[in-house]
Amino acid sequence: MHTKNPIYQRALALAVPMMIQNGITNAVGLVDHVMVGSLGTEAMTAVSIVGQLIFVFNLAVFGGLSGPGIYGAQYCGRGDTEGIRRSFRMKVWIALTVLIAGLAVFLTLGRQLIRLYLHGESAEVDPVQTTVFGMRYLRIMLFGLMPFALTQVYAGTLRENGESLKPMAAGIVSVAADIVFNYLLIYGKFGFPRLGVAGAAYATVLSRCIEAAVLLLWVRHSKEKYPYLKRVWHTLRIPAEHAKPMIRKSLPIFCNELLWAGGLAALTQCYSTRGLHVVSGLTISNVLCNLLNVVFVALGSAVGILIGQTLGAGKYEQAKHDSYALTRFTGLLCTGLTVILIALSGFFPRLYDTTANVRHLAQQFIIVTAFFFPVQGILNSLYFTLRSGGKTLVTFLFDSMFTWAVTMPLALCLCFLTKLPVIAVYAVVQSVDLVKVAIGAVMIRRGVWISTLGSTQPAQDSENRS
């Protein structure tokens, strides 16, 4: 593999700022969890459960915005400024819809959703106190949903046009604010009230408001640099002939992200039936693993943008070649992350003020997750490649439907019909993703994903046209 290949350089130029932004954000999440973990196992478990629920909302936003984002990347490849504006406006409508739906669900069903994770038995976790902490945390976190959604609308559009530094910078400012406010409000330092779990929620909300404000102000003062954002708010009307195709592409991705995130939440709930301490162990493992999975998450986003731009320019054979190269590159990087995770697996759980049993379980979860990091990296690259051509129904079947039709039934059977240790169940469930890798590789090789959106031209390489 030639590391000087231009596609690797382009991918890293786009992905590294996202890695830095997401890495810093996840590092702050790590600090947050360690701080909250010092308040006790119940507080840590409550924040983890609510975090899982908020994660479903976040992915619903990502999924909803991804459909217009596919169009935005291809419009960028063709230099269609008005097309980019239309994709931005569609993102605004989708973000608003998801926001209203999310608030309705959390306000009416929040307590019941938290309790879904508290049916297992454990002498180490009090379910009543965990529910109290969880509801306190959730009610405050709801105020951060709107600025988060608005940030994603702007950040996604900027990245689709090759600008990932501004979102990264806004994220860094947000992260710095989060660290400061967490310290001040969780522990009550420098005259601030000691709010514990509530303080962690307030810090997150404040940081999200700051991130949105910084990004919007930068864009406002750099209008000449971003002509596609000029007059973008003059109207939110989108002609039906442009809106309908974007909605058709968005719905499968939205459903996919929502169902996939819901599948992860359901898997965690399934594991929790083996004891509430399992949720605590998974929480510690996820905090560390999420710190490193930013590498393949950012690379996946870069793959989707770069392949989408290449498809938009009509270079279909080049897009196929680049997809192979970037998938191999991602898998190689994730192999290195496996080594790092295993090296940290014994040390990291000791940072938490919890029981020895929870720490040992967390170490085991980290090791199992580490071995499957290359698989997850390759899967992520395959997913974004399939999505870049607008084959959103294919990605829906490939991703979330597989989770609910194969992975979830397997986990349920292993949890309720066998006496296997939870770590063994977790490892078997993770191994099912090898089947998805094989399926995705076949689809990429056959080129079923290759198409140009918003164009009437047939899918043939423009470089070969006479």
C-alpha positions as CSV (number, residue, x, y, z in Angstrom):
1,M,0.0,0.0,0.0
2,H,1.5,3.3,-1.1
3,T,0.8,5.8,1.7
4,K,1.5,8.7,-0.7
5,N,-1.5,7.8,-2.8
6,P,-3.4,11.1,-3.4
7,I,-6.7,9.6,-2.2
8,Y,-5.2,8.8,1.2
9,Q,-3.9,12.3,1.5
10,R,-7.3,13.8,0.5
11,A,-9.0,11.5,2.9
12,L,-6.7,12.3,5.8
13,A,-6.9,16.1,5.0
14,L,-10.7,15.8,5.4
15,A,-10.8,13.2,8.2
16,V,-8.0,14.4,10.5
17,P,-9.9,17.6,11.6
18,M,-13.0,15.5,12.2
19,M,-10.8,13.0,14.2
20,I,-9.4,15.9,16.2
21,Q,-12.8,17.4,16.9
22,N,-14.5,14.1,17.7
23,G,-11.5,12.8,19.6
24,I,-11.4,15.9,21.8
25,T,-15.2,15.6,22.3
26,N,-14.9,12.0,23.3
27,A,-11.9,12.8,25.5
28,V,-14.1,15.3,27.3
29,G,-16.8,12.6,27.5
30,L,-14.2,10.4,29.1
31,V,-13.4,13.1,31.6
32,D,-17.1,13.7,32.2
33,H,-17.7,10.0,32.9
34,V,-14.7,9.8,35.3
35,M,-16.0,12.9,37.2
36,V,-19.5,11.5,37.3
37,G,-18.1,8.0,38.2
38,S,-16.6,9.6,41.3
39,L,-20.2,10.3,42.5
40,G,-20.9,6.6,42.6
41,T,-22.0,3.6,40.4
42,E,-25.6,4.7,40.3
43,A,-24.7,8.2,39.0
44,M,-22.4,6.7,36.3
45,T,-25.0,4.1,35.3
46,A,-27.8,6.8,35.1
47,V,-25.7,9.1,32.9
48,S,-24.8,6.1,30.7
49,I,-28.4,5.0,30.2
50,V,-29.6,8.5,29.3
51,G,-26.5,8.9,27.0
52,Q,-27.6,5.8,25.2
53,L,-31.1,7.3,24.7
54,I,-29.7,10.7,23.5
55,F,-27.4,8.8,21.2
56,V,-30.5,7.4,19.4
57,F,-31.7,11.0,18.9
58,N,-28.2,12.1,17.7
59,L,-28.1,9.3,15.1
60,A,-31.7,10.2,14.0
61,V,-30.4,13.7,13.3
62,F,-27.3,12.3,11.4
63,G,-29.4,9.9,9.4
64,G,-32.0,12.5,8.5
65,L,-29.4,15.0,7.4
66,S,-27.4,12.4,5.5
67,G,-29.8,12.1,2.6
68,P,-29.6,15.8,1.6
69,G,-25.8,15.5,2.5
70,I,-25.4,12.9,-0.3
71,Y,-26.9,15.4,-2.7
72,G,-24.8,18.2,-1.3
73,A,-21.5,16.3,-1.9
74,Q,-22.4,15.5,-5.4
75,Y,-23.6,19.1,-6.1
76,C,-20.2,20.2,-4.8
77,G,-18.5,17.9,-7.3
78,R,-20.5,19.5,-10.1
79,G,-20.2,23.1,-8.8
80,D,-23.9,23.5,-8.4
81,T,-24.3,26.3,-5.8
82,E,-28.0,26.5,-5.8
83,G,-28.2,22.7,-5.4
84,I,-26.1,23.0,-2.2
85,R,-28.5,25.6,-0.9
86,R,-31.5,23.3,-1.5
87,S,-29.8,20.5,0.3
88,F,-29.1,22.9,3.3
89,R,-32.8,23.9,3.4
90,M,-33.9,20.3,3.4
91,K,-31.6,19.6,6.3
92,V,-33.3,22.5,8.3
93,W,-36.7,20.9,7.8
94,I,-35.5,17.5,8.7
95,A,-33.7,18.6,11.8
96,L,-36.8,20.5,13.0
97,T,-38.9,17.5,12.5
98,V,-36.6,15.1,14.3
99,L,-36.2,17.7,17.2
100,I,-39.9,18.0,17.7
101,A,-40.4,14.2,17.6
102,G,-37.4,13.6,20.0
103,L,-38.7,16.1,22.6
104,A,-42.1,14.5,22.5
105,V,-40.7,11.0,23.1
106,F,-38.4,12.1,25.9
107,L,-40.9,14.2,27.7
108,T,-43.6,11.5,27.7
109,L,-41.7,8.3,27.9
110,G,-38.4,9.3,29.5
111,R,-38.9,7.4,32.8
112,Q,-40.2,4.3,31.1
113,L,-37.2,4.2,28.7
114,I,-34.7,4.5,31.6
115,R,-36.4,1.7,33.5
116,L,-36.0,-0.6,30.6
117,Y,-32.3,-0.9,31.6
118,L,-33.0,-1.5,35.3
119,H,-34.7,-4.9,35.3
120,G,-31.6,-6.9,36.0
121,E,-30.4,-7.7,39.5
122,S,-27.3,-6.4,41.2
123,A,-26.2,-5.9,44.8
124,E,-23.9,-3.1,43.5
125,V,-26.5,-0.8,41.9
126,D,-29.7,0.7,43.4
127,P,-32.3,0.9,40.5
128,V,-34.5,3.5,42.3
129,Q,-31.6,5.9,42.9
130,T,-30.4,5.3,39.3
131,T,-33.8,6.3,37.9
132,V,-33.8,9.5,40.0
133,F,-30.4,10.5,38.7
134,G,-31.4,9.5,35.1
135,M,-34.5,11.7,35.1
136,R,-32.7,14.6,36.6
137,Y,-30.0,14.3,33.9
138,L,-32.4,13.8,31.0
139,R,-34.7,16.8,31.7
140,I,-31.7,19.2,31.5
141,M,-30.1,17.5,28.5
142,L,-33.3,18.2,26.5
143,F,-32.3,21.9,26.3
144,G,-29.2,20.9,24.3
145,L,-31.0,19.1,21.5
146,M,-31.8,22.2,19.4
147,P,-28.3,23.7,19.3
148,F,-26.9,20.2,18.6
149,A,-29.2,19.8,15.6
150,L,-28.4,23.3,14.2
151,T,-24.7,22.6,14.5
152,Q,-25.0,19.4,12.5
153,V,-26.9,21.3,9.7
154,Y,-24.1,23.8,9.2
155,A,-21.2,21.4,10.0
156,G,-22.4,18.8,7.5
157,T,-22.8,21.3,4.7
158,L,-19.3,22.7,5.3
159,R,-17.7,19.3,5.3
160,E,-19.5,18.2,2.1
161,N,-17.8,21.2,0.5
162,G,-14.3,20.3,1.8
163,E,-14.3,22.6,4.9
164,S,-13.8,20.6,8.0
165,L,-11.6,23.1,10.0
166,K,-14.3,25.4,11.0
167,P,-16.5,22.7,12.6
168,M,-13.4,21.3,14.3
169,A,-12.5,24.7,15.7
170,A,-16.0,25.3,17.0
171,G,-15.9,21.8,18.6
172,I,-12.6,22.5,20.3
173,V,-14.1,25.7,21.9
174,S,-17.1,23.8,22.9
175,V,-15.0,21.0,24.5
176,A,-12.9,23.5,26.5
177,A,-16.2,25.1,27.9
178,D,-17.5,21.6,28.7
179,I,-14.4,20.7,30.7
180,V,-14.5,23.9,32.7
181,F,-18.3,23.8,33.4
182,N,-18.1,20.2,34.4
183,Y,-15.5,20.9,37.0
184,L,-17.3,23.9,38.3
185,L,-20.8,22.5,38.4
186,I,-20.3,18.8,39.3
187,Y,-18.0,19.6,42.3
188,G,-19.2,23.1,43.1
189,K,-15.8,24.9,42.7
190,F,-15.0,28.6,42.9
191,G,-18.4,29.6,44.3
192,F,-20.5,27.6,41.9
193,P,-23.2,25.3,43.4
194,R,-22.3,21.6,43.7
195,L,-24.9,20.0,41.4
196,G,-23.5,16.5,40.8
197,V,-25.2,14.7,37.9
198,A,-27.3,17.8,37.1
199,G,-24.1,19.8,36.8
200,A,-22.8,17.4,34.2
201,A,-26.0,17.9,32.2
202,Y,-25.8,21.7,32.5
203,A,-22.2,21.7,31.3
204,T,-23.1,19.7,28.2
205,V,-26.0,22.0,27.3
206,L,-23.8,25.1,27.7
207,S,-21.1,23.6,25.6
208,R,-23.5,22.8,22.8
209,C,-24.9,26.3,22.8
210,I,-21.4,27.7,22.6
211,E,-20.4,25.4,19.7
212,A,-23.5,26.4,17.7
213,A,-22.9,30.1,18.4
214,V,-19.2,30.0,17.4
215,L,-19.9,28.1,14.2
216,L,-22.7,30.4,13.1
217,L,-20.7,33.5,13.9
218,W,-17.7,32.3,11.9
219,V,-19.9,31.5,8.9
220,R,-21.7,34.8,9.1
221,H,-18.4,36.7,9.0
222,S,-17.0,34.5,6.2
223,K,-19.8,34.7,3.7
224,E,-17.5,35.5,0.8
225,K,-15.7,32.2,1.4
226,Y,-18.9,30.2,1.4
227,P,-21.0,31.5,-1.5
228,Y,-23.4,28.5,-1.2
229,L,-24.5,29.8,2.2
230,K,-25.4,33.3,0.9
231,R,-29.1,34.0,1.0
232,V,-29.6,30.4,2.2
233,W,-32.1,31.7,4.9
234,H,-34.0,34.0,2.6
235,T,-36.5,31.2,2.0
236,L,-36.9,27.7,3.2
237,R,-39.1,26.8,0.3
238,I,-37.8,23.9,-1.9
239,P,-39.4,23.1,-5.3
240,A,-41.2,19.8,-5.2
241,E,-39.2,18.4,-8.0
242,H,-36.1,18.8,-5.9
243,A,-37.6,18.1,-2.5
244,K,-39.2,14.7,-3.4
245,P,-36.0,12.9,-4.5
246,M,-34.1,14.1,-1.5
247,I,-36.9,13.0,0.9
248,R,-37.0,9.6,-0.9
249,K,-33.2,9.3,-0.3
250,S,-33.4,10.6,3.2
251,L,-36.1,8.3,4.6
252,P,-34.2,5.0,4.3
253,I,-31.0,6.6,5.9
254,F,-33.1,8.2,8.7
255,C,-34.8,4.9,9.4
256,N,-31.5,3.1,9.2
257,E,-29.7,5.4,11.7
258,L,-32.7,5.4,14.0
259,L,-33.1,1.6,13.9
260,W,-29.4,1.0,14.1
261,A,-29.0,3.3,17.2
262,G,-32.2,1.7,18.6
263,G,-30.6,-1.7,18.0
264,L,-27.5,-0.7,20.0
265,A,-29.7,0.5,22.8
266,A,-31.8,-2.7,22.7
267,L,-28.6,-4.8,22.8
268,T,-27.4,-3.0,25.9
269,Q,-30.8,-3.5,27.5
270,C,-30.6,-7.2,26.6
271,Y,-27.1,-7.5,28.2
272,S,-28.5,-5.7,31.3
273,T,-30.7,-8.7,32.0
274,R,-27.6,-10.4,33.2
275,G,-27.2,-7.8,36.0
276,L,-27.1,-4.0,36.4
277,H,-23.3,-4.2,36.9
278,V,-23.1,-5.2,33.2
279,V,-24.4,-1.8,32.2
280,S,-21.7,-0.2,34.3
281,G,-19.0,-2.4,32.8
282,L,-20.2,-1.6,29.3
283,T,-20.3,2.1,30.1
284,I,-16.6,2.1,31.1
285,S,-15.7,0.1,28.0
286,N,-17.6,2.3,25.6
287,V,-16.1,5.5,27.0
288,L,-12.6,4.3,26.1
289,C,-13.5,2.6,22.8
290,N,-15.4,5.7,21.6
291,L,-12.3,7.7,22.2
292,L,-10.5,5.7,19.5
293,N,-13.3,4.8,17.1
294,V,-13.2,8.4,16.0
295,V,-10.5,7.3,13.5
296,F,-12.8,5.0,11.5
297,V,-15.9,7.1,12.0
298,A,-14.1,10.2,10.6
299,L,-12.6,8.2,7.8
300,G,-16.0,6.8,6.9
301,S,-17.4,10.3,6.6
302,A,-14.5,11.3,4.4
303,V,-15.1,8.2,2.2
304,G,-18.7,9.2,1.7
305,I,-17.8,12.8,0.8
306,L,-14.9,12.0,-1.5
307,I,-16.6,9.1,-3.3
308,G,-19.7,11.3,-3.6
309,Q,-17.7,14.1,-5.2
310,T,-16.1,11.7,-7.6
311,L,-19.4,10.2,-8.6
312,G,-20.8,13.7,-9.0
313,A,-18.0,14.5,-11.4
314,G,-18.9,11.3,-13.4
315,K,-15.7,9.4,-12.7
316,Y,-17.2,6.1,-11.8
317,E,-14.2,3.8,-12.3
318,Q,-12.1,6.1,-10.2
319,A,-14.7,6.1,-7.5
320,K,-14.7,2.3,-7.4
321,H,-10.9,2.2,-7.3
322,D,-10.8,4.7,-4.5
323,S,-13.4,2.8,-2.4
324,Y,-11.2,-0.3,-2.4
325,A,-8.1,1.7,-1.4
326,L,-9.8,3.6,1.4
327,T,-11.4,0.5,2.8
328,R,-8.0,-1.3,3.0
329,F,-6.5,1.9,4.6
330,T,-9.2,2.1,7.2
331,G,-8.7,-1.6,8.2
332,L,-5.0,-1.2,8.6
333,L,-5.3,1.9,10.8
334,C,-7.9,0.0,13.0
335,T,-5.5,-2.9,13.5
336,G,-3.1,-0.5,15.2
337,L,-6.0,0.8,17.4
338,T,-6.6,-2.8,18.5
339,V,-3.1,-2.9,20.0
340,I,-3.6,0.4,21.8
341,L,-7.0,-0.7,23.3
342,I,-5.7,-3.9,24.7
343,A,-2.7,-2.1,26.2
344,L,-5.1,0.3,28.0
345,S,-7.7,-2.3,29.1
346,G,-6.2,-3.1,32.5
347,F,-5.4,0.5,33.4
348,F,-8.4,2.5,32.3
349,P,-11.2,0.9,34.5
350,R,-9.1,1.7,37.6
351,L,-9.9,5.4,37.1
352,Y,-13.5,4.8,38.2
353,D,-14.7,4.7,41.8
354,T,-16.6,1.4,41.4
355,T,-16.4,-2.2,42.4
356,A,-13.6,-4.7,41.4
357,N,-16.3,-6.8,39.6
358,V,-17.4,-3.9,37.4
359,R,-13.7,-3.0,36.6
360,H,-12.9,-6.6,35.6
361,L,-16.0,-6.8,33.4
362,A,-15.1,-3.5,31.8
363,Q,-11.6,-4.8,31.0
364,Q,-13.1,-7.9,29.3
365,F,-15.5,-5.8,27.3
366,I,-12.6,-3.5,26.1
367,I,-10.5,-6.5,25.0
368,V,-13.4,-8.1,23.0
369,T,-14.3,-4.8,21.4
370,A,-10.6,-4.2,20.5
371,F,-10.3,-7.5,18.5
372,F,-13.3,-6.4,16.4
373,F,-12.1,-2.9,15.7
374,P,-10.7,-3.7,12.2
375,V,-14.0,-5.3,11.3
376,Q,-15.9,-2.2,12.4
377,G,-13.6,0.1,10.5
378,I,-14.0,-1.9,7.3
379,L,-17.8,-2.1,7.8
380,N,-18.0,1.7,8.3
381,S,-16.0,2.3,5.1
382,L,-18.3,-0.1,3.1
383,Y,-21.4,1.5,4.5
384,F,-20.4,5.1,3.5
385,T,-19.3,3.9,0.0
386,L,-22.7,2.3,-0.6
387,R,-24.4,5.4,0.7
388,S,-22.3,7.8,-1.5
389,G,-24.1,6.7,-4.6
390,G,-27.6,7.3,-3.1
391,K,-28.5,3.6,-2.8
392,T,-30.1,4.3,0.6
393,L,-32.5,1.4,0.5
394,V,-29.5,-0.9,0.0
395,T,-27.7,0.6,3.0
396,F,-30.9,0.3,5.1
397,L,-31.1,-3.4,4.4
398,F,-27.4,-3.8,4.8
399,D,-27.1,-2.1,8.1
400,S,-30.1,-1.7,10.5
401,M,-32.3,-4.5,9.0
402,F,-29.4,-6.9,9.5
403,T,-29.1,-5.7,13.1
404,W,-32.8,-6.3,13.9
405,A,-33.2,-9.5,11.8
406,V,-30.0,-11.3,12.7
407,T,-28.0,-9.6,15.5
408,M,-30.9,-8.9,17.9
409,P,-32.5,-12.4,17.7
410,L,-29.1,-14.0,18.3
411,A,-28.5,-11.8,21.4
412,L,-31.9,-12.5,22.8
413,C,-31.5,-16.3,22.4
414,L,-28.1,-16.2,24.0
415,C,-29.2,-14.0,26.9
416,F,-32.4,-15.8,27.7
417,L,-31.9,-19.4,26.5
418,T,-28.3,-20.1,27.5
419,K,-26.2,-19.7,30.6
420,L,-23.2,-18.4,28.7
421,P,-21.2,-15.6,30.5
422,V,-22.2,-12.2,29.3
423,I,-18.7,-11.7,27.8
424,A,-19.1,-14.8,25.7
425,V,-22.5,-13.6,24.5
426,Y,-21.0,-10.2,23.7
427,A,-18.2,-11.8,21.7
428,V,-20.5,-14.0,19.7
429,V,-22.8,-11.1,18.9
430,Q,-19.8,-9.0,17.7
431,S,-18.6,-11.8,15.4
432,V,-21.8,-11.7,13.4
433,D,-20.5,-8.5,11.8
434,L,-18.1,-10.7,9.8
435,V,-21.1,-11.8,7.7
436,K,-21.9,-8.1,7.0
437,V,-18.3,-7.5,5.8
438,A,-18.7,-10.4,3.3
439,I,-22.0,-9.1,2.1
440,G,-20.8,-5.5,1.8
441,A,-17.6,-6.6,-0.1
442,V,-19.7,-8.4,-2.7
443,M,-22.0,-5.3,-3.2
444,I,-19.0,-3.0,-3.6
445,R,-17.3,-5.3,-6.1
446,R,-20.5,-5.6,-8.2
447,G,-20.8,-1.8,-8.3
448,V,-24.6,-1.7,-7.4
449,W,-24.0,1.5,-5.5
450,I,-22.6,3.6,-8.4
451,S,-24.9,6.4,-9.6
452,T,-25.1,10.1,-10.1
453,L,-27.9,12.0,-8.3
454,G,-29.8,14.9,-9.8
455,S,-28.6,14.0,-13.2
456,T,-30.3,12.4,-16.2
457,Q,-27.0,11.1,-17.6
458,P,-26.4,7.4,-17.6
459,A,-23.9,5.8,-15.1
460,Q,-20.9,5.6,-17.4
461,D,-17.4,6.9,-16.7
462,S,-17.1,10.4,-18.1
463,E,-13.5,9.8,-18.8
464,N,-14.4,7.1,-21.3
465,R,-17.0,9.1,-23.2
466,S,-16.3,10.0,-26.8
